[in-house]
């Protein structure tokens, strides 16, 4: 009986987030790993949010899955495959999006994804990750919740303390909104 509990704990899918769980401001980012606007958010806006809000314990940023295609779905499954937080894989995939989001078939995209992940030696079993039913369900549940609870229809969609962020997604607009909540 105890060995079953440990096995479950090892395969339990974890939410990917950064920041303190008891932060005053919770930001949910519904995103797709093949979305260029999501990559722009990660590469241009996120570093300033991390420096000015997450690292200071003011904001907890949670990544929510909203895959727009099969390649993004597989990439999301891989990011959640780590026992520790998968933000390292997420950031890497966004920074190198042009290297793996190319090809004419899902097979080509999957091969590119597997190749780029192996180049970094993240220590994950790619095939095991993309075939993990528990992770698959977790990713799909995020997408369903996004639509039902927050009316998400595009990526990235930002939810701040359960309110949809409706302004153009720039650091300045986010910063003003966050500062009003302090």
N, C-alpha and C positions, 0 to 999 in steps of 0.2 A: 504493500500500500504506500509506504513512504517513497519508494523509488518512483512510483507513478507521479507523485507530487513534484519531485525534483525534475522529472522529464518535462512535465507541463510548464514548470517555471522557466526552463531553458528555451522552450518553443513559444512562450507567450509573447505576442507582438507588442512592442513598446511604441508609444507616441514619440515622435521626434520633436524635440523642443529645445530652446535655449533660454536661459534666464532662471530666476528663482520661482518656484511654484507658487509662492505667496505674494508675488508681485502685485502692485496696485492695478496695473494695466495688463490685460491679456489680449494679445493680437493673434488671431488665427489667419493664416495665409493659405487659401485654397489655390493650389497650383498644379501644373502639369509639367513634367520634366522635359517635354519636347517643345514647350511654349517659349518663344523668343522673348516675349514681354516678361515672363517669369525669370528668365535668365538675366534680363536687364535689372529686374528688381534685386536679385541676389548679388549681382556684380556691382551695381551702382548705388542702390539705396540701402540695402541691408547692412553694409559695413558701417555706415554712419549711424544707423539705428542701434547696432551692436555697441559701438563706441559710446554713444551718448545716452542710451537708455537701458539696454540689456546688461551691459557690464556694470552699470551703476545700481542694478537691482530694482529698477523702476518698471521694466517691461519683461514679460515672459512671452516669447514668440513661439507659437506652435505651428508646425507645418501640417497641413491637411492635404490629403491626396484628392486630386480631381483630374485624373488622366484623361486626356482628350483623344488618345489613340492607343493602340496596342503596345507601341514602343515605350510610351510614357508609363503605361500600366506595368510593363516588365521592369522598367527602371525603378519605379516606386517600390515594387516588391523587393528588389535588390537592396535598396536603401534601408528597408525595414528588416532586412535579414540579419543585421548586426545585433548582438546582444546589448551592446552599449548604444548610445544615441547614434543614429545614422546621419547626423548633420554633416559630418565630414564627407560622406559619399554624396549627399545632396549638393553641397557646395562644389565639389569636384565635378560632378556631372553638369552643373550649370556653367561652370567656368570653361568646360571643354565641350560644350554642347555641339559646336560645329564639327567636332571630330567624330561623333557617334551618331548624330541625327542626320544621316544621309544614306541614300540607297533607294532602290526601287521596290524593295519588298521587305516584309517584316523579318525575313531570314537575314537579309543584309544588315538591317538595323540591329537585330539581336546579336549578330556576329561582331559588329562594330562596338556595341555596348560591352559584350563579354571581353573583347580584346582590350578596350581602354581600361576596364576595371582590373584586368589581370596585370596591366602595365604598372599599376599602382600597388599591387599586392595588398589589397584590403583584407585578405584572409577569409574570403567567403567562397562558398561553393555555388557558383553561378546557377547551374542547372537545378540544384536543390532549392535555391532561393526563388527562382521564377516558377517552380512547380509546387511551392508550399501553399496548400489550400487555406491554411489559417491566415497567412499573410495576404493571400488573394482576397479573402473575405473582408479582412480589415481595411484594405485599400478601397474596395468597392463600397463598404459601409460609409467611409468618409465621403465619397462622392454622393451617395444617396442622402446623407445628412446635409451636405452642402446645398443640394437642391431643395429638400423638404424644409429645413429649418432656416436657411439663410437666402434662399432664392438665387443661388449661385448659377450663373449661366456662361461665365467667361473666366479666363485666368489671366493674371492673378486676381483673386478677389480677396480683399482685406476686411476682416471683421475685428473691430476694436471694442472690447467689453460688450460683446453681443450686438453691436450696431454696425451695419454695413457702411464701409468707408466709400462715400459716393463722389469725392473730388478726384480730379486727375491725379494719378499716382506719381507724385514727385516727393523728394525728401522734404522739401519746404512745407508742402501741404500736410504730410504726415506729422512733421515736427510740430506744426501749429496745433493740430488736433490733439496730439499727445500732451503738449504743454497745457492745454485747456483742462485736461483731466487731472493734472497734478494738484 
